[in-house]
Amino acid sequence: MSDKTKGSGEELSFSAAMEELERILRGVEGEETDIDVLGDELKRAAELLELCRGQVLIRLEDDSQRDEL
């Protein structure tokens, strides 16, 4: 899986990425995540954070450009 997809070939939306991040966080905080998959979950969380940051930056740039007009 890439940082932008879940294998479907479509870009993951911001809200879907946040939902997945929250699920991962609940699992880590609740100690529900098996130690054998913890590394994979944390790697996925890092990918999702990168995706969300990128989408926020794009929106900020769009807003900034609109303000300049």
C-alpha positions in Angstrom: 0.0 0.0 0.0 1.3 3.4 -0.8 0.9 6.5 1.3 -2.0 7.7 -0.8 -4.0 4.5 -1.4 -5.3 1.4 0.3 -4.6 -0.7 -2.7 -7.7 0.4 -4.7 -5.9 2.8 -7.0 -7.9 5.7 -5.6 -6.5 8.5 -3.4 -7.6 8.2 0.2 -9.7 11.2 1.4 -8.6 13.3 4.3 -11.5 12.1 6.4 -10.9 8.5 5.6 -7.2 8.9 6.5 -8.1 10.6 9.8 -10.5 7.7 10.6 -7.8 5.2 10.0 -5.4 7.1 12.1 -7.9 7.3 14.9 -8.4 3.5 14.6 -4.7 2.9 14.8 -4.4 5.3 17.8 -7.2 3.6 19.7 -5.5 0.2 19.1 -2.2 1.5 20.4 -3.6 3.3 23.4 -5.9 0.5 24.3 -3.0 -2.0 23.9 -5.2 -3.9 21.4 -2.5 -4.0 18.8 -0.5 -7.2 18.8 3.2 -6.4 19.1 3.9 -8.3 15.9 1.8 -5.8 13.9 2.6 -2.7 15.9 5.5 -1.8 13.6 3.3 -2.1 10.5 0.5 0.0 12.2 3.0 2.7 13.1 4.4 2.8 9.6 0.9 3.1 8.2 0.2 5.9 10.6 3.3 7.8 9.4 2.1 7.4 5.8 -1.4 8.7 6.7 0.1 11.7 8.6 2.1 12.6 5.5 -1.0 12.3 3.3 -3.0 14.5 5.6 -0.2 17.1 5.9 0.0 17.2 2.1 -3.7 17.8 1.7 -3.7 20.5 4.4 -0.8 22.3 2.6 -2.6 22.1 -0.7 -5.7 23.7 0.8 -3.7 26.4 2.5 -2.0 27.2 -0.8 -5.3 27.3 -2.6 -6.7 29.7 0.1 -3.7 31.9 -0.1 -4.0 32.1 -3.9 -7.6 33.1 -3.6 -6.8 35.8 -1.0 -4.3 37.3 -3.5 -7.0 37.7 -6.2 
